Amino acid sequence: MTSQTYITSLERRHQDLERKISEEMRHPARDALLIAALKRKKLELKDQLARAQYETAH
């Protein structure tokens, strides 16, 4: 997998998590634990994405 492919994959996964979080937030009986877990995963992906972009640039 090339660096750009990896970055694109991370971006796509990050966007998918954002959609899932938004969908869950719209539910009247939202699951706070699920939302927190999704947000943690999203933050992990953001960190991975930042590292990958940094390594590609340098």
C-alpha positions as CSV (number, residue, x, y, z in Angstrom):
1,M,0.0,0.0,0.0
2,T,1.4,3.4,-1.0
3,S,1.5,6.3,1.5
4,Q,-1.2,8.1,-0.4
5,T,-3.4,5.1,-0.5
6,Y,-3.0,4.6,3.2
7,I,-3.8,8.3,3.9
8,T,-6.9,8.1,1.7
9,S,-8.0,5.0,3.6
10,L,-7.6,6.7,6.9
11,E,-9.5,9.7,5.7
12,R,-12.3,7.5,4.5
13,R,-12.5,5.7,7.8
14,H,-12.4,9.0,9.6
15,Q,-15.4,10.3,7.5
16,D,-17.3,7.1,8.1
17,L,-16.9,7.5,11.9
18,E,-18.0,11.1,11.6
19,R,-21.2,9.9,9.9
20,K,-21.8,7.2,12.4
21,I,-21.4,9.7,15.3
22,S,-23.8,12.2,13.6
23,E,-26.4,9.5,13.0
24,E,-26.1,8.3,16.6
25,M,-26.4,11.9,17.9
26,R,-29.7,12.3,16.1
27,H,-31.4,9.4,18.0
28,P,-33.6,10.5,20.9
29,A,-32.3,7.6,22.9
30,R,-28.7,7.9,21.9
31,D,-26.1,5.6,23.4
32,A,-23.5,7.8,25.2
33,L,-21.0,5.0,25.6
34,L,-21.2,4.1,21.9
35,I,-20.7,7.8,21.0
36,A,-17.7,8.1,23.3
37,A,-16.2,4.9,21.8
38,L,-16.7,6.2,18.3
39,K,-15.2,9.5,19.2
40,R,-12.1,7.8,20.6
41,K,-11.7,5.8,17.5
42,K,-12.1,8.9,15.4
43,L,-9.4,10.7,17.4
44,E,-7.0,7.7,17.0
45,L,-7.6,7.8,13.3
46,K,-6.9,11.5,13.2
47,D,-3.6,10.9,15.0
48,Q,-2.7,8.2,12.6
49,L,-3.6,10.4,9.7
50,A,-1.5,13.3,11.0
51,R,1.5,10.9,11.5
52,A,1.1,9.5,8.0
53,Q,0.9,13.0,6.4
54,Y,3.9,14.1,8.4
55,E,6.0,11.1,7.3
56,T,4.9,11.5,3.7
57,A,5.9,15.2,3.7
58,H,9.4,14.6,5.3
